[in-house]
Amino acid sequence: MSNQLILFKNVYKEFDGVEVLSNINLYIRKNEFLTLLGPSGCGKTTMLRLLGGFETPTSGDILFEGKSIVATPPYKRKLNTVFQRYALFPHMDVFDNIAFGLKIKKMSKQNIEKKVKDMLKLVGLAGYEDRSIDKLSGGQMQRVAIARALVNEPEVLLLDEPLGALDLKFRKDMQLELKRMQKQLGITFVYVTHDQEEALSMSDTIAVMDEGMIQQIDTPVGIYNEPVNSFVADFIGESNILYGKMRRDYLVAFSGREFECVDRGYNEDENIVVVIRPEDIKLAEPSESTINGVVTSLVFMGVHYEIRIQGEDGHEWLVQSTDPAEVGSRVGITLDPDDIHIMDRSQYDAADA
């Protein structure tokens, strides 16, 4: 691929004999915002550290513009890292923190001043040059850390959960800021997070990880609408996950009845997994043609109600609806064919389910 910038090639990593990454193959394009998403301990930060040069693969290779960088020290790689704890120099003011890398490169004083001021403007901190680091808020420190990394004009910016220490409002503001900066500067961002909403709102591409392996790589829309297994479906947003059988193309059986669907290519009566997003479920009057149940919980979430229904099929259904349903009432559930997503059984599903 012509715009391929980074390639992980059969990368395996272990620490003290414990496997942390297993046969990772991944390419990252120029100017792409790629997010490594997964729970704690899945290997995403290890991948970032391998890319940054802070760790070395046990086996496999990492290519940058077609050349191996495994033996290249961090300071010679065309990338910079922003850590969650920022790692700012407390004895320096904002200007000197941002200018640090430029001074090491022995850039002229005039050029340093121009680049630092341009960068402060980009991150919304114009006029903060003389401010002491300990006088900054968490959000401001995070912006200084990003400015310090970007002022060196890296081809790639690595971000290791950089918004984790911020409160909700700052975090959402900075999500928009980071996406804007990435588009404006036209550089590649590789972003690590365990926050699904953050990944969905910011990324061009998401690699969902678990147990040292990439489970799925796709666009945010593709990951959300077409998860490849139960882990991805459950980790990305809320899901109703059930077990069933494909009767034939476009017909699936679960919850004691048959439903039309849009999937095909399975064997007759093959065991499958059904994923239904809570926002796709419609409530109706209970009848013989609906899945019926009793409302056990109703929570107002601002833009919708979150409703839990104990189904007569034995499944506890999660429904998101703009219309409330009274706790204790009996309701019906209806589904359109394209609301039903079919997946193969995987290691995440019980063999006897």
Disulfide bonds with the S-S distance in Angstrom:
none
